[in-house]
Structures are given as structure tokens and as C-alpha cells.
Amino acid sequence: MEIAFFNGEFVDINQAVIPIQERAHQFGDGIYEVIRVYEGRPFYLKEHLERLVNSAEAISLKLPYSLSEMDQFIEEGLTRASIDEAEIYIQVTRGIAPRIHAFPNVSASFSMTIRPVRKIDPIKRQQGIAVLITEDERWKNCYIKSLNLLPNVLAKQKAIELDCDEAIFVRSGYITEGSSSNVFIVKNGALITTPATNAILHGITRAIVFQLANQLDIPVHERAFTVHELETADEAFITSTVSEILKIKSVGNSHLPSSSPIQDSLYQAFQSLYKR
């Protein structure tokens, strides 16, 4: 079953627990993480929680619980939910206080939900997804996994309305990332992806791809690349916690080759990794 946790207590996922003066509700003043669970085991949990700590430090937010306490909450939540294939959503905000812009002197709020994982359409998994190029209008610190996702939401909705599956952001002529993913292209047998600067989220799955590519002797180059390079790539794919490693079949009106041997090899290695 789906389960929720709020400030030290497990609650029904439909129970109203967020006060009207919650900083996330008023300002989007908080951070989050999404963690994939395979066969009842959280995948790369340590790395996700460390990124949560980094995001908290970046916005001067003191976490209300230690990493070991959060680990215990997750373990108990998975036991209560009894979901083998799940996704965990963690959200930490600056707390509950009257609406003023300055930081209030209150404790941070911590919430968590555990739900069945969103499944990727098997046809899209095999054939790939269509993506839309759109201007990157987000702020400059996208490495922080903050709750301020309105530009991402608008871009994703625009993509969906145009029968695409993901929006890919471009800034000053160069690809940054997707609305909820990182982006890789393949050219002449090598992977190319945007460097991990403040302009993109430092994805956990993105880092896993680097590890797998090293094991498979696939060169990886972190550099800026253009929309034209994406449209004319030998292969392209997105990565994220839920999408894993997902092939791109088309970029706007440009269609990529149907064969994707490097993406296929990486995805097979990824599956072996989480099963192991």
C-alpha cells in the first residue's frame, strides 16, 4: 500500500497534515529527493541522501534528522508499505511559520511518501521517446534539487501537448538537461553529456552511467553540445531515477537512428547492477 510520513509520524497518505503556513506551500522553500526501490531495496540510497544534504547546505537549511534516522524511517516505511518496486519521495522544507520572506526561527519539516513506481511504457522503452527542444528559463542553481519546479512543469506540459515525452532545455545555444532528466548523446562510439555545473542537476543515474561506461570501455566526454549535435547524434538517451536509461527516438522533427547498441549495452549493464 501507499504510505506517508510527516514530522516523525507515519500517517495515511490521504490525511491532511500540511498546515497552511508551511513554507513549501507559500514559497517553494525546500528541497526533495526521489529514490528508486528494486525488489524491496533502495537503490543508491547513500548517494541520494548525500545529495539531499548538499541541497540543504546550498540553501542554508538545517535538516531535522540525521542520515541514519532518515535511513531508519525509510526502512520502516518500506516494511509498512510492502512494495517491492517502489519510489520514495522525500521533501524537507524550512518549516511552519507566518509568511515572511526572511528565514523563520522554526524547525524544518520532513515528509516522505512511498508509492508503487511509475512504470515506463514497454513500447517506449524499446523504441524510444520523442523530445521537444525548449528554452531554459530556470534559475542558475539547477544543481540544487529545490521545490521550485514551475519552469520544468510548464516545459513538460508543453512537450506533452505536442505529443512528446520530455522537454529538453537549451541555454545560449547549448543543451543543458531535460525537464526531469539528464541528457546524453553518442557520437563515433563515445558518450557526450553536459558538464556537471550549477546549470544542471547532478543526477545519480547520470553518475552511474559514467561507472558503467568505464566498465564497458566506452569513452565519456563532459562538454557542451548543441541542438544540432543532438539532432544528428548516432544515439541519444535520457537518464533519471524513474526513467533509468531511456532512448530518444526523435528530437522535434528530426529522427535518430533506430539502432542504439551503446544505449542498449548501458541499459543491460544497469539492469545487472540493480539486480546484483
C-alpha positions in Angstrom: 0.0 0.0 0.0 1.0 3.6 -0.3 2.3 5.2 2.8 3.3 8.6 4.1 5.4 10.1 6.9 5.3 13.6 8.3 7.5 15.1 11.0 8.1 11.9 13.0 4.9 10.0 12.4 3.6 7.6 9.8 0.2 8.8 8.5 -2.4 7.8 5.9 -1.3 9.1 2.6 -4.6 10.9 2.1 -4.6 12.5 5.6 -4.4 16.3 5.6 -1.2 17.1 7.6 0.4 20.1 5.9 -0.5 23.4 7.7 -1.5 26.4 5.6 1.6 28.3 6.8 4.0 25.7 5.5 7.0 27.4 3.8 6.8 24.9 0.9 3.2 25.9 0.3 4.0 29.6 0.4 7.4 30.0 -1.1 8.5 26.6 -2.5 11.2 26.9 0.2 12.6 23.4 0.4 14.3 20.5 -1.3 13.5 17.0 -2.3 14.8 13.6 -3.4 13.3 10.6 -5.3 14.8 7.2 -4.6 14.0 4.0 -6.6 13.4 0.8 -4.8 14.1 -2.6 -6.6 12.9 -5.8 -5.0 12.4 -4.0 -1.7 15.9 -2.5 -1.6 16.5 1.3 -2.1 19.0 1.8 -4.9 22.0 4.1 -4.3 20.3 5.4 -1.1 23.6 6.7 0.4 24.2 8.9 -2.7 20.6 10.2 -2.8 20.7 11.2 0.9 24.1 12.8 0.5 22.7 14.9 -2.4 19.8 15.9 -0.1 22.4 17.1 2.4 24.2 19.1 -0.3 20.9 20.7 -1.4 20.1 21.6 2.2 23.5 23.2 2.7 23.2 25.1 -0.5 20.0 26.9 0.8 21.1 27.1 4.4 18.5 24.6 5.6 19.2 22.6 8.7 17.9 19.0 8.3 15.7 17.9 11.1 17.0 14.3 11.2 20.4 12.7 10.7 21.1 10.4 7.8 20.9 7.3 10.0 17.5 8.5 11.3 16.2 9.0 7.7 17.6 5.6 6.8 15.5 4.1 9.6 12.3 5.9 8.5 12.8 4.6 5.0 13.4 1.0 6.2 10.3 1.1 8.4 8.2 2.7 5.7 9.2 0.0 3.2 8.2 -2.6 5.7 4.9 -1.0 6.4 4.2 -0.4 2.6 5.3 -3.9 1.5 6.0 -2.6 -2.0 8.9 -4.3 -3.8 9.0 -2.0 -6.8 8.6 1.5 -5.4 9.7 5.1 -5.5 10.4 7.1 -2.3 9.8 10.8 -2.3 11.4 12.9 0.5 10.7 16.6 1.0 12.3 18.9 3.5 11.1 22.5 4.0 12.1 25.4 6.1 9.1 24.8 8.3 5.9 26.2 9.5 5.7 29.9 10.2 3.8 33.1 9.4 4.5 34.2 5.8 7.6 36.5 5.8 10.5 36.3 3.3 13.2 36.1 6.0 14.1 32.7 7.5 11.9 31.9 10.5 13.3 30.6 13.7 11.5 27.2 13.5 12.4 23.6 12.9 12.4 22.2 9.4 9.6 20.0 8.2 10.3 16.5 6.8 7.8 14.4 4.8 8.1 11.2 2.8 5.8 9.1 0.6 6.3 5.6 -0.6 4.3 4.5 -3.7 4.5 1.9 -6.4 7.0 3.1 -9.0 5.7 4.8 -12.2 6.2 2.3 -15.0 7.7 3.2 -18.4 5.6 2.1 -21.4 7.4 -1.1 -22.7 7.0 0.2 -26.3 8.7 3.5 -25.4 11.3 1.5 -23.5 12.1 -0.4 -26.7 11.5 2.2 -29.4 12.5 5.4 -27.5 10.8 8.6 -26.7 10.1 11.9 -28.6 11.6 15.0 -27.1 10.9 18.7 -27.6 13.6 21.5 -27.5 12.6 24.5 -25.4 14.4 27.5 -24.0 15.9 27.0 -20.5 14.3 29.8 -18.4 15.2 28.3 -15.0 17.4 29.9 -12.4 21.2 29.5 -12.3 21.4 26.9 -9.5 19.8 23.9 -11.0 22.2 21.6 -9.2 20.1 22.2 -6.1 17.1 19.8 -6.0 14.7 22.5 -4.9 10.9 22.6 -4.9 10.8 25.5 -7.4 9.9 23.5 -10.5 7.4 25.7 -12.3 9.6 26.1 -15.4 10.1 22.3 -15.5 6.4 21.7 -15.2 5.5 24.2 -17.9 8.1 22.7 -20.3 6.9 19.1 -19.6 3.3 20.1 -20.2 4.2 21.9 -23.5 6.0 18.7 -24.6 3.0 16.5 -23.8 0.6 18.8 -25.6 2.8 18.4 -28.7 2.9 14.6 -28.4 6.4 14.5 -26.9 7.5 12.7 -23.8 10.2 15.0 -22.4 11.3 18.6 -22.9 15.0 19.3 -23.4 16.3 22.7 -22.3 18.7 24.8 -24.3 20.5 27.8 -23.0 22.7 30.1 -25.1 22.6 27.5 -27.9 23.7 24.5 -25.8 21.7 21.7 -24.3 21.6 21.7 -20.5 19.2 18.9 -19.5 15.7 17.6 -19.6 12.8 18.9 -17.5 13.2 15.8 -15.3 16.3 14.1 -16.7 19.9 14.4 -17.8 20.8 14.0 -21.5 23.5 12.0 -23.3 24.3 11.7 -26.9 26.5 9.2 -28.7 28.9 10.1 -31.5 31.5 7.9 -33.0 31.3 5.4 -30.2 31.7 7.9 -27.4 29.3 9.4 -24.9 28.9 13.2 -24.7 27.0 14.9 -21.9 26.7 18.4 -20.4 29.3 19.0 -17.6 28.1 18.9 -14.0 28.0 22.7 -13.4 25.4 24.7 -11.5 23.3 24.7 -14.7 22.2 21.1 -14.3 21.1 18.6 -11.7 24.0 16.2 -10.8 22.0 13.1 -11.5 22.6 9.9 -9.6 21.7 7.8 -12.7 24.0 10.1 -14.7 26.9 9.2 -12.4 26.0 5.5 -12.7 26.2 5.7 -16.5 29.8 7.0 -16.1 30.6 4.0 -14.0 29.0 1.6 -16.4 30.7 3.2 -19.4 34.1 2.8 -17.7 33.4 -0.9 -17.2 32.3 -1.3 -20.9 35.3 0.8 -22.2 33.0 3.4 -23.6 34.7 6.9 -23.7 32.8 9.7 -22.0 33.3 13.4 -22.7 31.8 16.1 -20.5 31.3 19.1 -22.7 28.6 21.4 -24.0 26.8 20.3 -27.1 24.4 21.9 -29.5 20.8 21.2 -30.6 22.2 20.2 -34.0 24.6 17.7 -32.4 21.6 16.2 -30.5 19.5 16.0 -33.7 22.3 14.4 -35.7 23.7 12.1 -33.0 24.3 8.4 -33.6 22.2 7.7 -30.5 20.8 9.8 -27.6 19.1 9.0 -24.3 17.9 10.5 -21.1 18.7 9.3 -17.5 16.7 9.7 -14.3 15.8 7.7 -11.2 12.5 6.6 -12.7 13.3 6.5 -16.4 16.6 4.9 -15.7 18.4 4.9 -19.2 15.8 5.7 -21.8 16.4 6.0 -25.5 15.5 9.1 -27.5 14.0 8.3 -30.9 13.2 11.8 -32.2 14.1 15.5 -31.5 11.3 17.6 -32.8 11.0 16.7 -36.5 14.4 15.0 -36.6 14.5 11.2 -36.2 17.5 9.4 -34.8 18.8 6.0 -36.0 16.6 3.2 -34.7 19.7 1.1 -33.7 21.1 2.0 -30.3 23.9 -0.5 -29.4 25.6 1.6 -26.8 22.4 2.7 -25.0 21.3 -1.0 -25.1 24.6 -2.1 -23.6 24.4 0.5 -20.9 20.8 -0.4 -20.0 21.6 -4.1 -19.8 24.6 -3.3 -17.5 22.3 -1.0 -15.4 19.8 -3.9 -15.0 22.5 -6.2 -13.9 23.7 -3.6 -11.4 20.4 -3.2 -9.6 19.7 -6.9 -9.7 23.1 -7.6 -8.2 
